Amino acid sequence: MLKKLSVFIVVALIAWVSTSAQDTTELILENGVNDYEGTRDTSLYSESSNSNGAGFHLFSGQTNQGADRRALLAFDLTDVPDGATITSVSLDLTVSRARRGGDVTISLHRVTSDWGEGDADAGGQEGTGATSPDGAATWNENFRNESSWENEGGDFLAEASAELIIARQEGETFSYSSEGLVADVQAWVDGEADNFGWIIIADGLARRFHSSNGDAAEGQKPRLVINFTN
């Protein structure tokens, strides 16, 4: 009898593990993949009220002249079902330009105030942005000519959700993955926090990344991969 019971428990355990594995879903969020169009992103320029919501690039770090750059990035999570348990999250960013300097630590922080993307489209290398339309996020305002950040340069949690040391290599894709990112997405899905995305902050010379716009190759635009069970 004991032997039969042990066999039953083992079979039941295998069946439970198999069912749980089948319930795990991977969701890939990136413009150009599965016709997904739910990304919004832009850059903030400390020395001006410019922005770049429709530009091909995002910027984070310091310029040679000492001005700061930060980037805002958010994904629409409506494709994640209610009640889902987030098991892993990764965010991929691809460096499109890095003119000088060595390794730079670039961190992701959860944004705590809403912001506007706008349709400013900087020309050339886009390093100084373009004139912001009403409603676009700038260094001082989360919605241009409508409301200001509580803190210049954006409102966000002091503790980073994830961070990586980014090398100088142009064209290299870096993948952020951490318990902090899982916690952020879980909070957004559960409605415990509003989904205003992340702000990208560098502690050294600026890096330029591909944005959700433009004609970057597949896999080079900001890409969020979420695994969950439901």
GIJOHU-V983318 format. One line per field, one symbol per residue. ss: DSSP state (2 for helix, 1 for strand, 0 for the rest). burial: I if it has 9 or more other C-alpha atoms within 8 Angstrom, else O. Layout:
ss->???
burial->???
This chain:
ss->02222222222222222222220111111000000000111111100001100000111111000001111111100000000011111111111110000001111111100000000000000000011000000000111000110000000100000111110000001111102222222222220000000111110010111100000000000011111110
burial->OOOOOOOOOOOOOOOOOOOIOOOIOOOIIIIOIOOIOIIIIIIIIIOOIIIIIIIIIIIIIIIOOOIIIIIIIIIOOOOOOOOIOIIIIIIIIIIIIIOOOOOIIIIIIIIIIOIIIIIIIIOOOIOOIIOIIIIIIIIIIIIIOOOIIOOIIIIIIOOIIIIOOIOIOOOOIOOIIIOIIIOIIIIIIIOOOOOIIIIIIIIOIIIIIIIIIOOOOOOIIIIIIIIIIO
